[in-house]
Amino acid sequence: MLIDVIIASTSRFRKYGPVKAPEDAEDLSGQVILEKIAASEHKAFYRLLPDGLDHIRDAVQKSSAGAVIICGGTGLTHLDLTLEAVEPLYEKTMPGFGEIFRLKSLDQVGTRAMLTRASAGVVMGRPIFCLPGSPGAAALGLELILAELKHIVQHILE
């Protein structure tokens, strides 16, 4: 399955522009995600985008991949708009993804896990996953996603 990997980072986008590989933007989280996807049976397409409702929403709606992973833009600042862009598009939500993500994060970062706004849902018949932007969060998110992606897709297609 092809997975669209979208990194939402205005600061990186301003510095590096619309690069096609995480190495071209010093993007450790993107590298982690692509490495984990490469180690699975899936393929990935990488994009770096600035934060913002329109940029993220447009990328999700135009994606033709079987799944979409968005990393970054999930924080609490006024610029973090990934969830505000994506969640209104959800036809179905997967609240368990965020719940398990926060539970596992508790072991790694302690009570700071309550700030984690990881989210997942279905948009246009495809799973969409929103992850925090740190490399550790990217690794944890991919561990969860790749373990269940086939199962999730089967449920969506039923």
N, C-alpha and C positions, 0 to 999 in steps of 0.2 A: 504494500500500500504506500502511496505517496503521502507524505505528511508535510504540510506547509508549516515552516518554522518562522514566526514573525517575532522579531525583537523590537520592542517599543522603547526607544530611548532618544529623546530630543537632543541631549548633549552629545551622544555618539553620532547621531545623524548630522548635527551641525558640524562636527569635527571631520567626519569621514564621508558623508554623503550616502547615497543608496548602494552600498557595497553588496557583493554577492556571496561573500564568505566571512565568517567571524574573525578569521585571522587578519583581515584587512581593516578591522575596526577595534582591535584589541578587546574582543568580546569573549570573555572567558565563559560566560553562561551559554552563549551560542555554541561555543566549541564543545562544551559538556553535552549539550542536547544533541548535536550532530554526531558526536562520537557514540553516544548510547543508541541512537537510531541506526547508525552504520553497523553496530554490533548485533542488531536485530535483523529480521528479514525485511524491514521496511526501507524506504528511500526518503530523502528529505530535500526540500527546496527552501533555501534560506533567504530571508529579507530583513533588512534593517529599516525601520520606519520611525519618524518622530511620533511622540505621544500626541494624542488628540482624538476626539470623537470621530471625526470624519476619516482620518487616515486609517484608524484601526477598523472601524465599521466597514469601510470600503474594501479593505483587504480581505476581511472575512467573507463579505458578500460576493466578491469576485473570485475567490479561491475555487479551484476545480479539484483540489486534493481530496483524498478520502478522510483526512482529519486535519485539524489546525491546532497548533500549539503557539500561544502568545506568551512571551516571557518579558516581564517588565510592565511598568505603569500600573501596578496594583497597590501602590502605597497609599498614604493618607494625605499627601500634599495636593495642592490645587491642580498640579500638572498631571497627576496620576489618574488617568481616565479610561484605562483599559476596561474595567468592569462596567463602567457607565456606558461605554461604547458597545460592549458585547452582550451584556445580560438582557437588554431589551429585545435582542434578536432571538433569544432562546425560545424554541418551541417546547422543549422539555428541559428541566434542570436535572443535574446530578449532584444534589447536595452532599451526598456521601463522599465525593471526591474532596471537597474543601474540608469536610469534617475529619477525614482520615489524614489529609495533609497536615492540618493543625495538630492533630494528635501525635503524629510522628515528629512534627517540628518541635513539640514540647520537649522531647528527649534531647534535641539538638540545641535549641536556643532558649529553653526555659519558658517562663511566662510571656516573653516577647512574642510567642506564637499567637497570642490573641490579636496581634496586629495583622496577621497574615490574611490576605484577601484572595486566596486561591479559589478558583471557581471552574465549573464545567457545565456544559449543556449541549443540546443538539440544535444545530442551525442548518436548515435546508438538507436535513437527512444526514448530517455529518457531525461527529463529536468535535467539540471545541473545548480546549483546555487553556485556562489563564493561570500563569505561574508568576510568583514574585521573581524579581530580576537577579538575585544573587546566584552565584555558581552552586552553592549548597542547595538552594531551593530548586534550581534547575535539575540537579541530580536526583533529588527526592521525587520531584514531579515525574521525571521520566521513569523512575523505578515503578511508581504507581501506574502510570499510563501504559507502559509497555507490557506490564503484567496482565492487564485486562483489556487492551485495545481490541483484540479479535472478538472477545466476548461482548464488549460494548457495541461494536459494529453489528454483530449478529442480532442483538436485541433491537437495534434501530431498524434493521432490514426486515424484521418479522412483521 
